[in-house]
Amino acid sequence: MKCGQILSIQQKLYAEYILNPRTAGMSQGITGMLWKLLLRSQPCRLSSFRKAQSTPGNRPFLARFTYTTDRQSNTENKRTVEKLCKFSVDIRKIRRLKEWVLLEDKTYVEEIANILQELGANETVIASILERCPEAIICSPTAVTTQKNLWQLVCKNEEELIKLIEQFPESFFTVKDQEMQKFNVHFFQELGLKNVVISRFLTTASPVFHNPVEKNKQMIQILQESYLNVGGSEANMKVWLLKLLSQNPFILLNSPEAVKETLEFLQELGFTNSEILQLLSKLKGFLFQLCPRSIQDSISFSKNTFKCTQHGLKQLVLKCPALLYYSAPVLEERIQGLLKEGISLAQIRETPMVLELTPQIVQYRIKKLNALGYRIKDGHLANLNGTKKEFESNFGKIQAKKGRPLFNPVAPLNVEE
């Protein structure tokens, strides 16, 4: 998988998670696993190393490996294995996931383990880190120390730092252009971003730090100008910008031309400056990651599906800006899922925010409501809509109302004597 493809998937996952908090309670674990898999796929490593050599297939697992103290084809480095075992690392996991690491002739098991120990990591934590990110042992200790110092710029203490490394080992041991990263950290701090936000960028949006700091500054300037051009106030600009960056750091990877092109296209569609500002705020900047063609496809699909005028379409989009973000196939899948549950197009048009829910979540919520005798197809979609917290709150109220007696035996009776 190429870097560009990986980055595109990362942005999509990030967007889905931020734009659709309604699914967070159910899909956070899945999103976390996908995120880790994406991070593992990044090709840029802390030190240059050779590609994994292909191992002859269809041979017994145990017969595949032999020990040697020197590097040879398809043989494990005995010293490396012994040192890993010393730190209670499960060698079988490394063989299963990234066996090529054990074939490297130059490794730094003890040096990397000592750096982690100095940060407060115990043997269990060290073993866990090396099992999940075995390529850490081929990283130069000097470079890892530099990386540690870089991350300490945004961590309160070593305890917080080692927790981050334990949670995101591949982000810590995956780096490129450390000096450039340092400049970007300082730039984000000067911009006003909190260290906890910057640390989140380091772990989940590392490509932003590989951007030249001048390019990031240029994008910030374009975003500020765009905000003011569509009617935003100077007084609110900094708050808007910091919120936008904290929600979607990948926006800095866009080009200034793409931002201008998107704004001009929305104006051609008839959206006023205040409406565009509203869309920017609700879509958290992900709007700039869309090309005019994809926006046009989504809008045309919605217009044809709901049989509405241009004005009616605008009102739908302002109610549910995700209609611009989600592709036509995704929207079609979600609408069809709702229709199968007996929900009408008129109901969806009245509450389009329900399209932010995946079909699986819709089915789950309808099943829960049906258990209480509440027929969603006969009522308003408000009880189906909302974040997980909002839905559970509404469900609790319906449940309480369902079980409430018509006559309260402890209520005083007004009886005339």
C-alpha positions in Angstrom: 0.0 0.0 0.0 1.4 3.4 -1.0 1.9 6.3 1.3 -0.8 8.4 -0.5 -3.4 5.6 -0.2 -2.6 5.2 3.5 -2.9 8.9 4.2 -6.2 9.0 2.3 -7.6 6.1 4.5 -6.3 7.8 7.6 -8.1 11.0 6.7 -11.3 9.1 6.0 -11.1 7.3 9.4 -10.4 10.5 11.2 -13.2 12.2 9.4 -15.7 9.4 10.1 -14.8 9.4 13.8 -15.0 13.2 14.2 -18.0 13.8 12.0 -20.0 10.9 13.3 -19.7 10.9 17.1 -23.0 9.1 17.1 -21.2 5.9 16.3 -18.3 6.5 18.7 -19.7 4.4 21.5 -20.0 1.3 19.3 -17.2 1.6 16.9 -14.4 3.2 18.9 -12.7 -0.1 19.4 -12.9 -1.0 15.7 -11.6 2.5 14.7 -8.7 2.1 17.2 -7.7 -1.2 15.6 -7.9 0.2 12.1 -5.9 3.2 13.2 -3.1 0.9 14.5 -3.1 -1.1 11.4 -2.7 2.1 9.3 0.1 3.3 11.4 1.9 0.0 11.0 1.7 0.4 7.3 3.7 3.6 7.2 7.0 3.1 5.4 9.1 5.9 7.0 11.1 4.5 9.9 13.4 6.1 12.4 16.4 4.4 10.9 16.9 3.1 7.4 16.5 -0.6 7.2 16.2 -3.2 4.5 12.9 -4.5 3.3 11.7 -7.7 4.7 13.1 -10.6 2.8 10.6 -13.0 1.4 10.4 -16.2 3.3 9.9 -19.4 1.3 6.2 -20.3 1.6 4.5 -23.6 2.3 7.2 -24.8 4.7 6.7 -26.0 8.3 6.7 -23.1 10.7 9.5 -24.5 12.9 11.7 -25.5 10.0 11.8 -21.9 8.7 14.2 -20.5 11.2 17.8 -21.3 12.1 20.1 -19.4 14.5 23.3 -17.6 13.6 25.4 -14.8 15.1 26.0 -13.3 11.7 23.5 -12.1 9.1 22.6 -14.7 6.5 19.7 -15.3 4.3 16.5 -16.4 6.1 18.3 -16.9 9.4 17.7 -15.3 12.8 20.3 -13.4 14.7 20.8 -15.4 17.9 22.1 -12.5 19.9 19.0 -10.5 19.1 16.7 -13.4 20.1 18.6 -14.0 23.3 18.4 -10.3 24.3 14.7 -10.1 23.5 14.1 -13.2 25.6 16.0 -11.5 28.5 13.3 -8.9 28.5 10.5 -11.5 28.4 9.5 -10.6 24.8 7.3 -13.3 23.2 9.5 -14.1 20.1 6.6 -16.0 18.6 4.6 -12.8 18.2 7.5 -11.1 16.4 8.0 -14.1 14.1 4.3 -14.1 13.2 4.0 -10.3 12.6 7.5 -9.0 11.6 9.9 -11.8 11.4 12.4 -9.8 9.2 13.4 -7.8 12.3 15.0 -10.9 13.7 17.1 -11.3 10.6 18.8 -7.9 11.0 22.5 -8.1 11.9 22.6 -4.8 13.7 20.1 -4.3 16.6 19.9 -2.2 19.8 17.7 -4.3 22.1 19.4 -3.4 25.3 19.9 0.3 24.4 16.2 0.8 23.5 15.0 -1.1 26.6 17.3 1.1 28.8 15.8 4.3 27.3 12.3 3.0 28.1 13.4 2.0 31.6 14.7 5.5 32.2 11.2 6.8 31.4 9.7 4.5 34.0 8.7 1.5 31.9 8.7 -1.8 33.7 9.6 -5.2 32.1 6.0 -5.9 31.2 5.6 -2.6 29.4 8.9 -2.9 27.6 8.0 -6.4 26.4 4.6 -5.2 25.2 6.1 -2.3 23.2 8.8 -4.5 21.6 6.3 -7.2 20.7 3.9 -4.7 19.0 6.7 -2.6 17.4 9.7 -4.9 17.1 11.3 -2.6 14.5 12.1 -0.3 17.5 15.2 -2.4 18.1 16.8 -1.4 14.8 16.4 2.3 15.6 19.5 4.3 16.5 19.6 5.0 20.2 20.7 8.5 19.4 17.7 9.1 17.2 15.3 7.6 19.8 16.8 9.9 22.5 16.1 12.8 20.1 12.6 11.6 19.6 12.1 11.3 23.4 13.2 14.9 23.9 10.9 16.0 21.1 7.8 14.3 22.6 8.8 15.7 26.1 8.1 19.1 24.7 4.4 18.4 24.8 4.2 15.9 27.8 3.8 17.0 31.4 6.2 14.4 32.7 7.9 11.1 31.9 4.9 9.1 33.2 2.7 10.7 30.6 5.3 10.2 27.9 5.7 6.4 28.6 1.9 6.0 28.5 1.8 7.6 25.1 4.7 5.4 23.9 2.9 2.3 25.3 -0.3 3.3 23.5 1.3 4.4 20.2 4.7 2.6 20.0 4.8 2.8 16.2 4.1 6.5 16.2 7.0 7.0 18.5 9.4 4.8 16.6 8.2 6.1 13.2 9.8 9.4 12.4 11.2 11.4 9.6 12.8 14.9 9.6 13.1 15.3 13.4 14.4 18.8 13.2 11.3 19.8 11.0 9.0 18.1 13.6 10.6 20.2 16.3 10.0 23.4 14.4 6.3 22.4 13.8 5.9 21.6 17.5 7.1 25.1 18.4 4.9 26.6 15.7 1.8 24.9 17.0 2.6 26.0 20.5 3.1 29.6 19.4 -0.2 29.4 17.5 -2.0 28.6 20.8 -2.7 24.9 20.5 -2.6 23.1 23.9 0.2 20.5 24.4 -2.4 17.7 24.8 -3.7 18.5 21.4 -0.2 18.6 19.9 0.6 15.2 21.5 -2.6 13.8 19.8 -1.3 15.1 16.5 2.0 13.4 17.1 0.3 10.0 17.7 -2.5 10.1 15.2 -1.7 12.8 12.5 2.1 12.5 12.2 2.2 13.5 8.5 1.4 17.0 9.5 4.8 17.3 11.3 6.6 16.2 8.1 5.2 19.2 6.3 7.7 22.1 6.1 6.8 24.6 8.8 6.5 27.3 6.1 3.9 25.3 4.3 1.9 24.9 7.5 2.1 28.6 8.1 0.9 29.3 4.6 -2.1 27.0 5.1 -3.0 28.7 8.4 -2.9 32.1 6.6 -5.2 30.8 3.8 -7.7 29.4 6.4 -7.7 32.7 8.3 -8.3 34.7 5.1 -11.0 32.3 4.0 -12.8 32.6 7.4 -12.7 36.4 7.1 -13.8 36.4 3.5 -17.0 34.5 4.3 -18.0 36.8 7.1 -16.1 35.6 10.1 -15.1 38.2 12.7 -11.5 39.0 13.6 -12.4 38.6 17.3 -13.6 35.0 16.8 -11.0 33.9 14.2 -8.4 32.5 16.6 -10.9 30.4 18.5 -12.4 29.1 15.3 -9.0 28.2 13.8 -7.8 26.4 16.9 -11.0 24.4 17.2 -10.8 23.6 13.5 -7.2 22.3 13.8 -7.8 20.3 17.0 -10.7 18.6 15.2 -9.0 18.0 11.9 -5.3 18.5 11.7 -5.2 16.9 8.3 -6.5 20.1 6.8 -3.0 21.4 6.8 -2.1 18.8 4.2 -4.4 20.4 1.7 -3.3 22.9 -0.9 -4.3 26.6 -0.8 -5.8 26.2 -4.3 -8.1 23.4 -3.1 -9.4 25.6 -0.3 -10.2 28.4 -2.7 -11.7 26.1 -5.3 -14.1 24.6 -2.7 -15.2 28.0 -1.4 -15.9 29.3 -4.9 -17.8 26.1 -5.8 -20.1 26.5 -2.8 -20.8 30.1 -3.8 -21.7 29.0 -7.3 -24.2 26.6 -5.8 -25.9 29.6 -4.2 -24.7 29.3 -0.6 -24.3 32.7 1.1 -21.2 33.6 3.0 -23.0 33.1 6.4 -24.2 29.6 5.2 -20.7 28.7 4.0 -19.3 29.7 7.4 -22.0 27.6 9.1 -21.0 24.6 6.9 -17.3 25.1 7.7 -18.0 25.1 11.4 -20.2 22.0 11.3 -18.0 20.0 9.0 -14.9 20.8 11.0 -12.9 21.6 7.9 -13.4 18.3 6.2 -15.2 20.2 3.6 -11.8 21.4 2.2 -10.8 17.8 1.6 -13.6 17.3 -0.9 -13.3 18.1 -4.5 -16.1 20.0 -6.3 -17.0 16.9 -8.3 -17.6 14.8 -5.3 -19.7 17.5 -3.7 -21.7 17.9 -6.9 -22.3 14.1 -7.1 -23.6 14.1 -3.5 -25.8 17.1 -4.0 -27.3 15.7 -7.3 -28.1 12.4 -5.6 -29.8 14.1 -2.7 -31.8 16.4 -4.9 -33.0 13.6 -7.1 -33.8 11.3 -4.2 -35.8 13.8 -2.1 -37.4 15.5 -5.2 -36.7 19.0 -3.8 -35.9 22.4 -5.3 -32.6 24.1 -5.1 -33.8 26.1 -2.1 -35.1 23.0 -0.4 -31.8 21.2 -1.0 -29.9 24.0 0.6 -32.1 23.8 3.7 -31.4 20.0 3.9 -27.7 20.5 3.6 -27.7 23.2 6.3 -29.6 20.8 8.6 -27.2 18.0 7.8 -23.9 19.2 6.3 -22.8 15.6 6.1 -24.9 15.3 2.9 -22.0 17.1 1.2 -19.3 14.9 2.8 -20.7 11.4 2.3 -20.5 10.0 -1.2 -23.6 9.1 -3.2 -23.1 5.3 -2.7 -22.9 5.8 1.1 -26.0 8.0 1.2 -27.9 5.5 -1.0 -26.9 2.6 1.3 -28.1 4.5 4.4 -31.4 5.7 2.8 -32.1 2.1 1.6 -31.4 0.8 5.1 -33.9 3.3 6.6 -36.5 2.5 4.0 -36.2 -1.3 4.8 -37.1 -0.5 8.4 -40.3 1.1 7.2 -39.2 4.7 7.5 -40.4 7.0 4.7 -38.5 9.5 2.6 -40.7 12.2 4.1 -39.5 11.3 7.6 -35.8 11.3 6.5 -36.3 14.7 4.8 -37.7 16.1 8.0 -34.8 14.7 10.1 -31.9 14.3 7.6 -29.4 14.1 10.5 -30.4 10.4 10.8 -28.2 9.8 7.7 -25.2 10.3 9.9 -26.0 6.9 11.5 -24.7 3.7 9.9 -27.3 1.1 9.0 -26.0 -1.2 11.8 -26.7 1.5 14.4 -30.1 2.3 13.0 -31.1 -1.4 13.2 -29.8 -1.6 16.8 -31.7 1.5 17.9 -34.9 0.5 16.2 -34.7 -3.0 17.8 -34.4 -1.4 21.2 -37.3 1.0 20.6 -39.5 -1.8 19.2 -38.9 -3.8 22.4 -40.7 -1.0 24.3 -43.6 -1.0 21.8 -42.4 2.2 20.2 -43.0 2.1 16.4 -40.4 4.4 14.9 -42.1 4.3 11.4 -45.2 5.8 12.9 -43.5 8.6 14.8 -40.8 11.2 14.6 -37.2 10.2 14.0 -36.0 12.4 16.8 -35.9 9.5 19.2 -33.8 7.5 16.8 -31.4 10.4 16.1 -28.6 11.8 18.2 -25.4 10.7 19.8 -25.2 7.5 21.8 -25.6 9.5 25.0 -28.6 11.4 23.6 -30.2 8.2 22.4 -29.8 6.4 25.7 -31.2 9.4 27.5 -34.3 9.5 25.2 -34.6 5.7 25.5 -34.6 6.0 29.3 -37.3 8.5 29.2 -39.5 6.4 27.0 -38.9 3.4 29.1 -39.8 5.3 32.3 -42.9 6.6 30.7 -43.9 3.2 29.6 -43.6 1.7 33.1 -45.3 4.6 34.9 -48.7 3.7 36.5 -51.7 5.7 35.4 -52.8 6.1 39.1 -50.3 7.2 41.7 -51.4 5.6 45.0 -49.3 8.0 47.1 -50.7 11.2 45.6 -53.1 13.1 47.8 -56.8 13.0 46.9 -58.8 16.2 46.9 -62.0 15.0 48.6 -64.6 17.5 49.9 -65.9 16.6 53.3 
